[in-house]
């Protein structure tokens, strides 16, 4: 739970909210074709999911929010470029919506997807 | 960036087909037209992250694509396109650059077995480009470069049915792409809110339009681009040494069992702006030196050299100056308000540089003396913009930056600028006053570890109590202090503490509340409305009341604040 004290009351933001924001931003990032569960590589197939927090781990490191994003990237893109865009988008989306500062966004590329025609 | 390609003859093949070499020049024209407009594209960038680099990212991607294929003599369009796609992918940067590289891959895939480009093939290529790009994301967002690419493909398919003229088809493609671009704000609300069209889409339009212009026989001038980039050039061309600009030396060293770290350390000793990267077999070296012979002789003792480039930077600078019609060398690190007699701090690229906000020229001088490499002028009533802060950050030639906003209203803009400075690691120390900034600078060590130095500076900022003396602009009651408009007020660490009609009595009471005789050093920074003699007189009378404290009087030059006090 991330708490922000203001003179007129406190604002608490649950990690799952942050995860949802991060997930949304991740899925809009070009080159990301799926979220992956951190542990189960076999889960890759079911990458389109209704669980909004899938593939996202949010934790607090002191005062900083650290977001781990587990993704599947489309084959044929430069992974480093996609990952960099992903970091920027997730950070921006979370900071914009919550006003909190994001310490780190770590991208874990769990898989590549080769599209059918190639 | 070269315009040479445009001096070449127009495409040799007729307007109904285009071979590999002609296509190469077409793509070059697309790149150059984007080059000319990339700054505009940058300005449009609001989605998905408004970091203003879409145009640059797309241009880098295109440059790499063209570079990859430059030496390819093949007439086979499939081979040329495949190589362009490969170059685009390897050089892709950012979201839009990645999409662009995917477009190229789809296009190249459609052309792979063909020798020359026919109208049908152009249509199919654009179709497949768009399809491939759409497949690269789960939730394709309409109103972006994807939309522009898709509509361009549709236009090509429609046109290919009733004409075989490549120029005519491309003309319609560009028209439709522009039309789609103009409609992007209707599809993506954030664009409408910002009052812009999609930046990636506009980049794609420029590339297509550049190709069309070339086919129509127009030559793309690149002069304007040079002017547009002149500002960036000004910093890179700033003299880095009193001996002048020296030489830019680049080469690739090939050998067995090379140790990159040893080579880097050795090269680093020889000059500045060192960049040494590579593996055991090959190392790429870039360094600025006064004698290009030194690094070359050193390297040749380790292995074989290739791709040697030696450029005279003095000449480059003089050419630059001639073109710009000015004899003055560009200022380094934009020392706004800095005094010439303080030499700028010398920093290596892996040092820590400090950028700070100063509210007066005297304060700027103090900051510079303490080692600040970049200064932004601004304060209470004229907060600098994020862009101004960002410019100052980017003018400092170090990768690690510590940023001191020195005003609570500037902290936010500073943090924003820090985020936008993607090429540098920027740490913002949230200093809320000029004295806090000065105090924070005391433990600054350019050679230290960024985290350690930042931590020390963060601690140091609280070693000081700040007092500010100004005139109230409206009547107010705050913290139990009644103030009438026009009265002199004293603030302690940003909180209203004292109000009165007499400057020296307010000064005395403020000081009383600041340190209560426990501090050691009291500094008065007098503003631009106060004469030095007056400030000294005031200080003398104060020092009589504080026999155990040391006093310093410094010209601050700040507006609105008669005095800024610091007690430490």
Interface residues (C-beta under 8 A of the other chain):
Chain A: X25 X27 X28 X29 X30 X31 X32 X33 X34 X48 X74 X76 X77 X78 X81 X82 X84 X85 X88 X89 X91 X92 X93 X101 X115 X117 X118
Chain B: X48 X49 X50 X51 X89 X90 X92 X93 X94 X95 X96 X97 X98 X99 X101 X102 X105 X109 X131 X132 X135 X136 X137 X138 X139 X141 X415 X419 X422
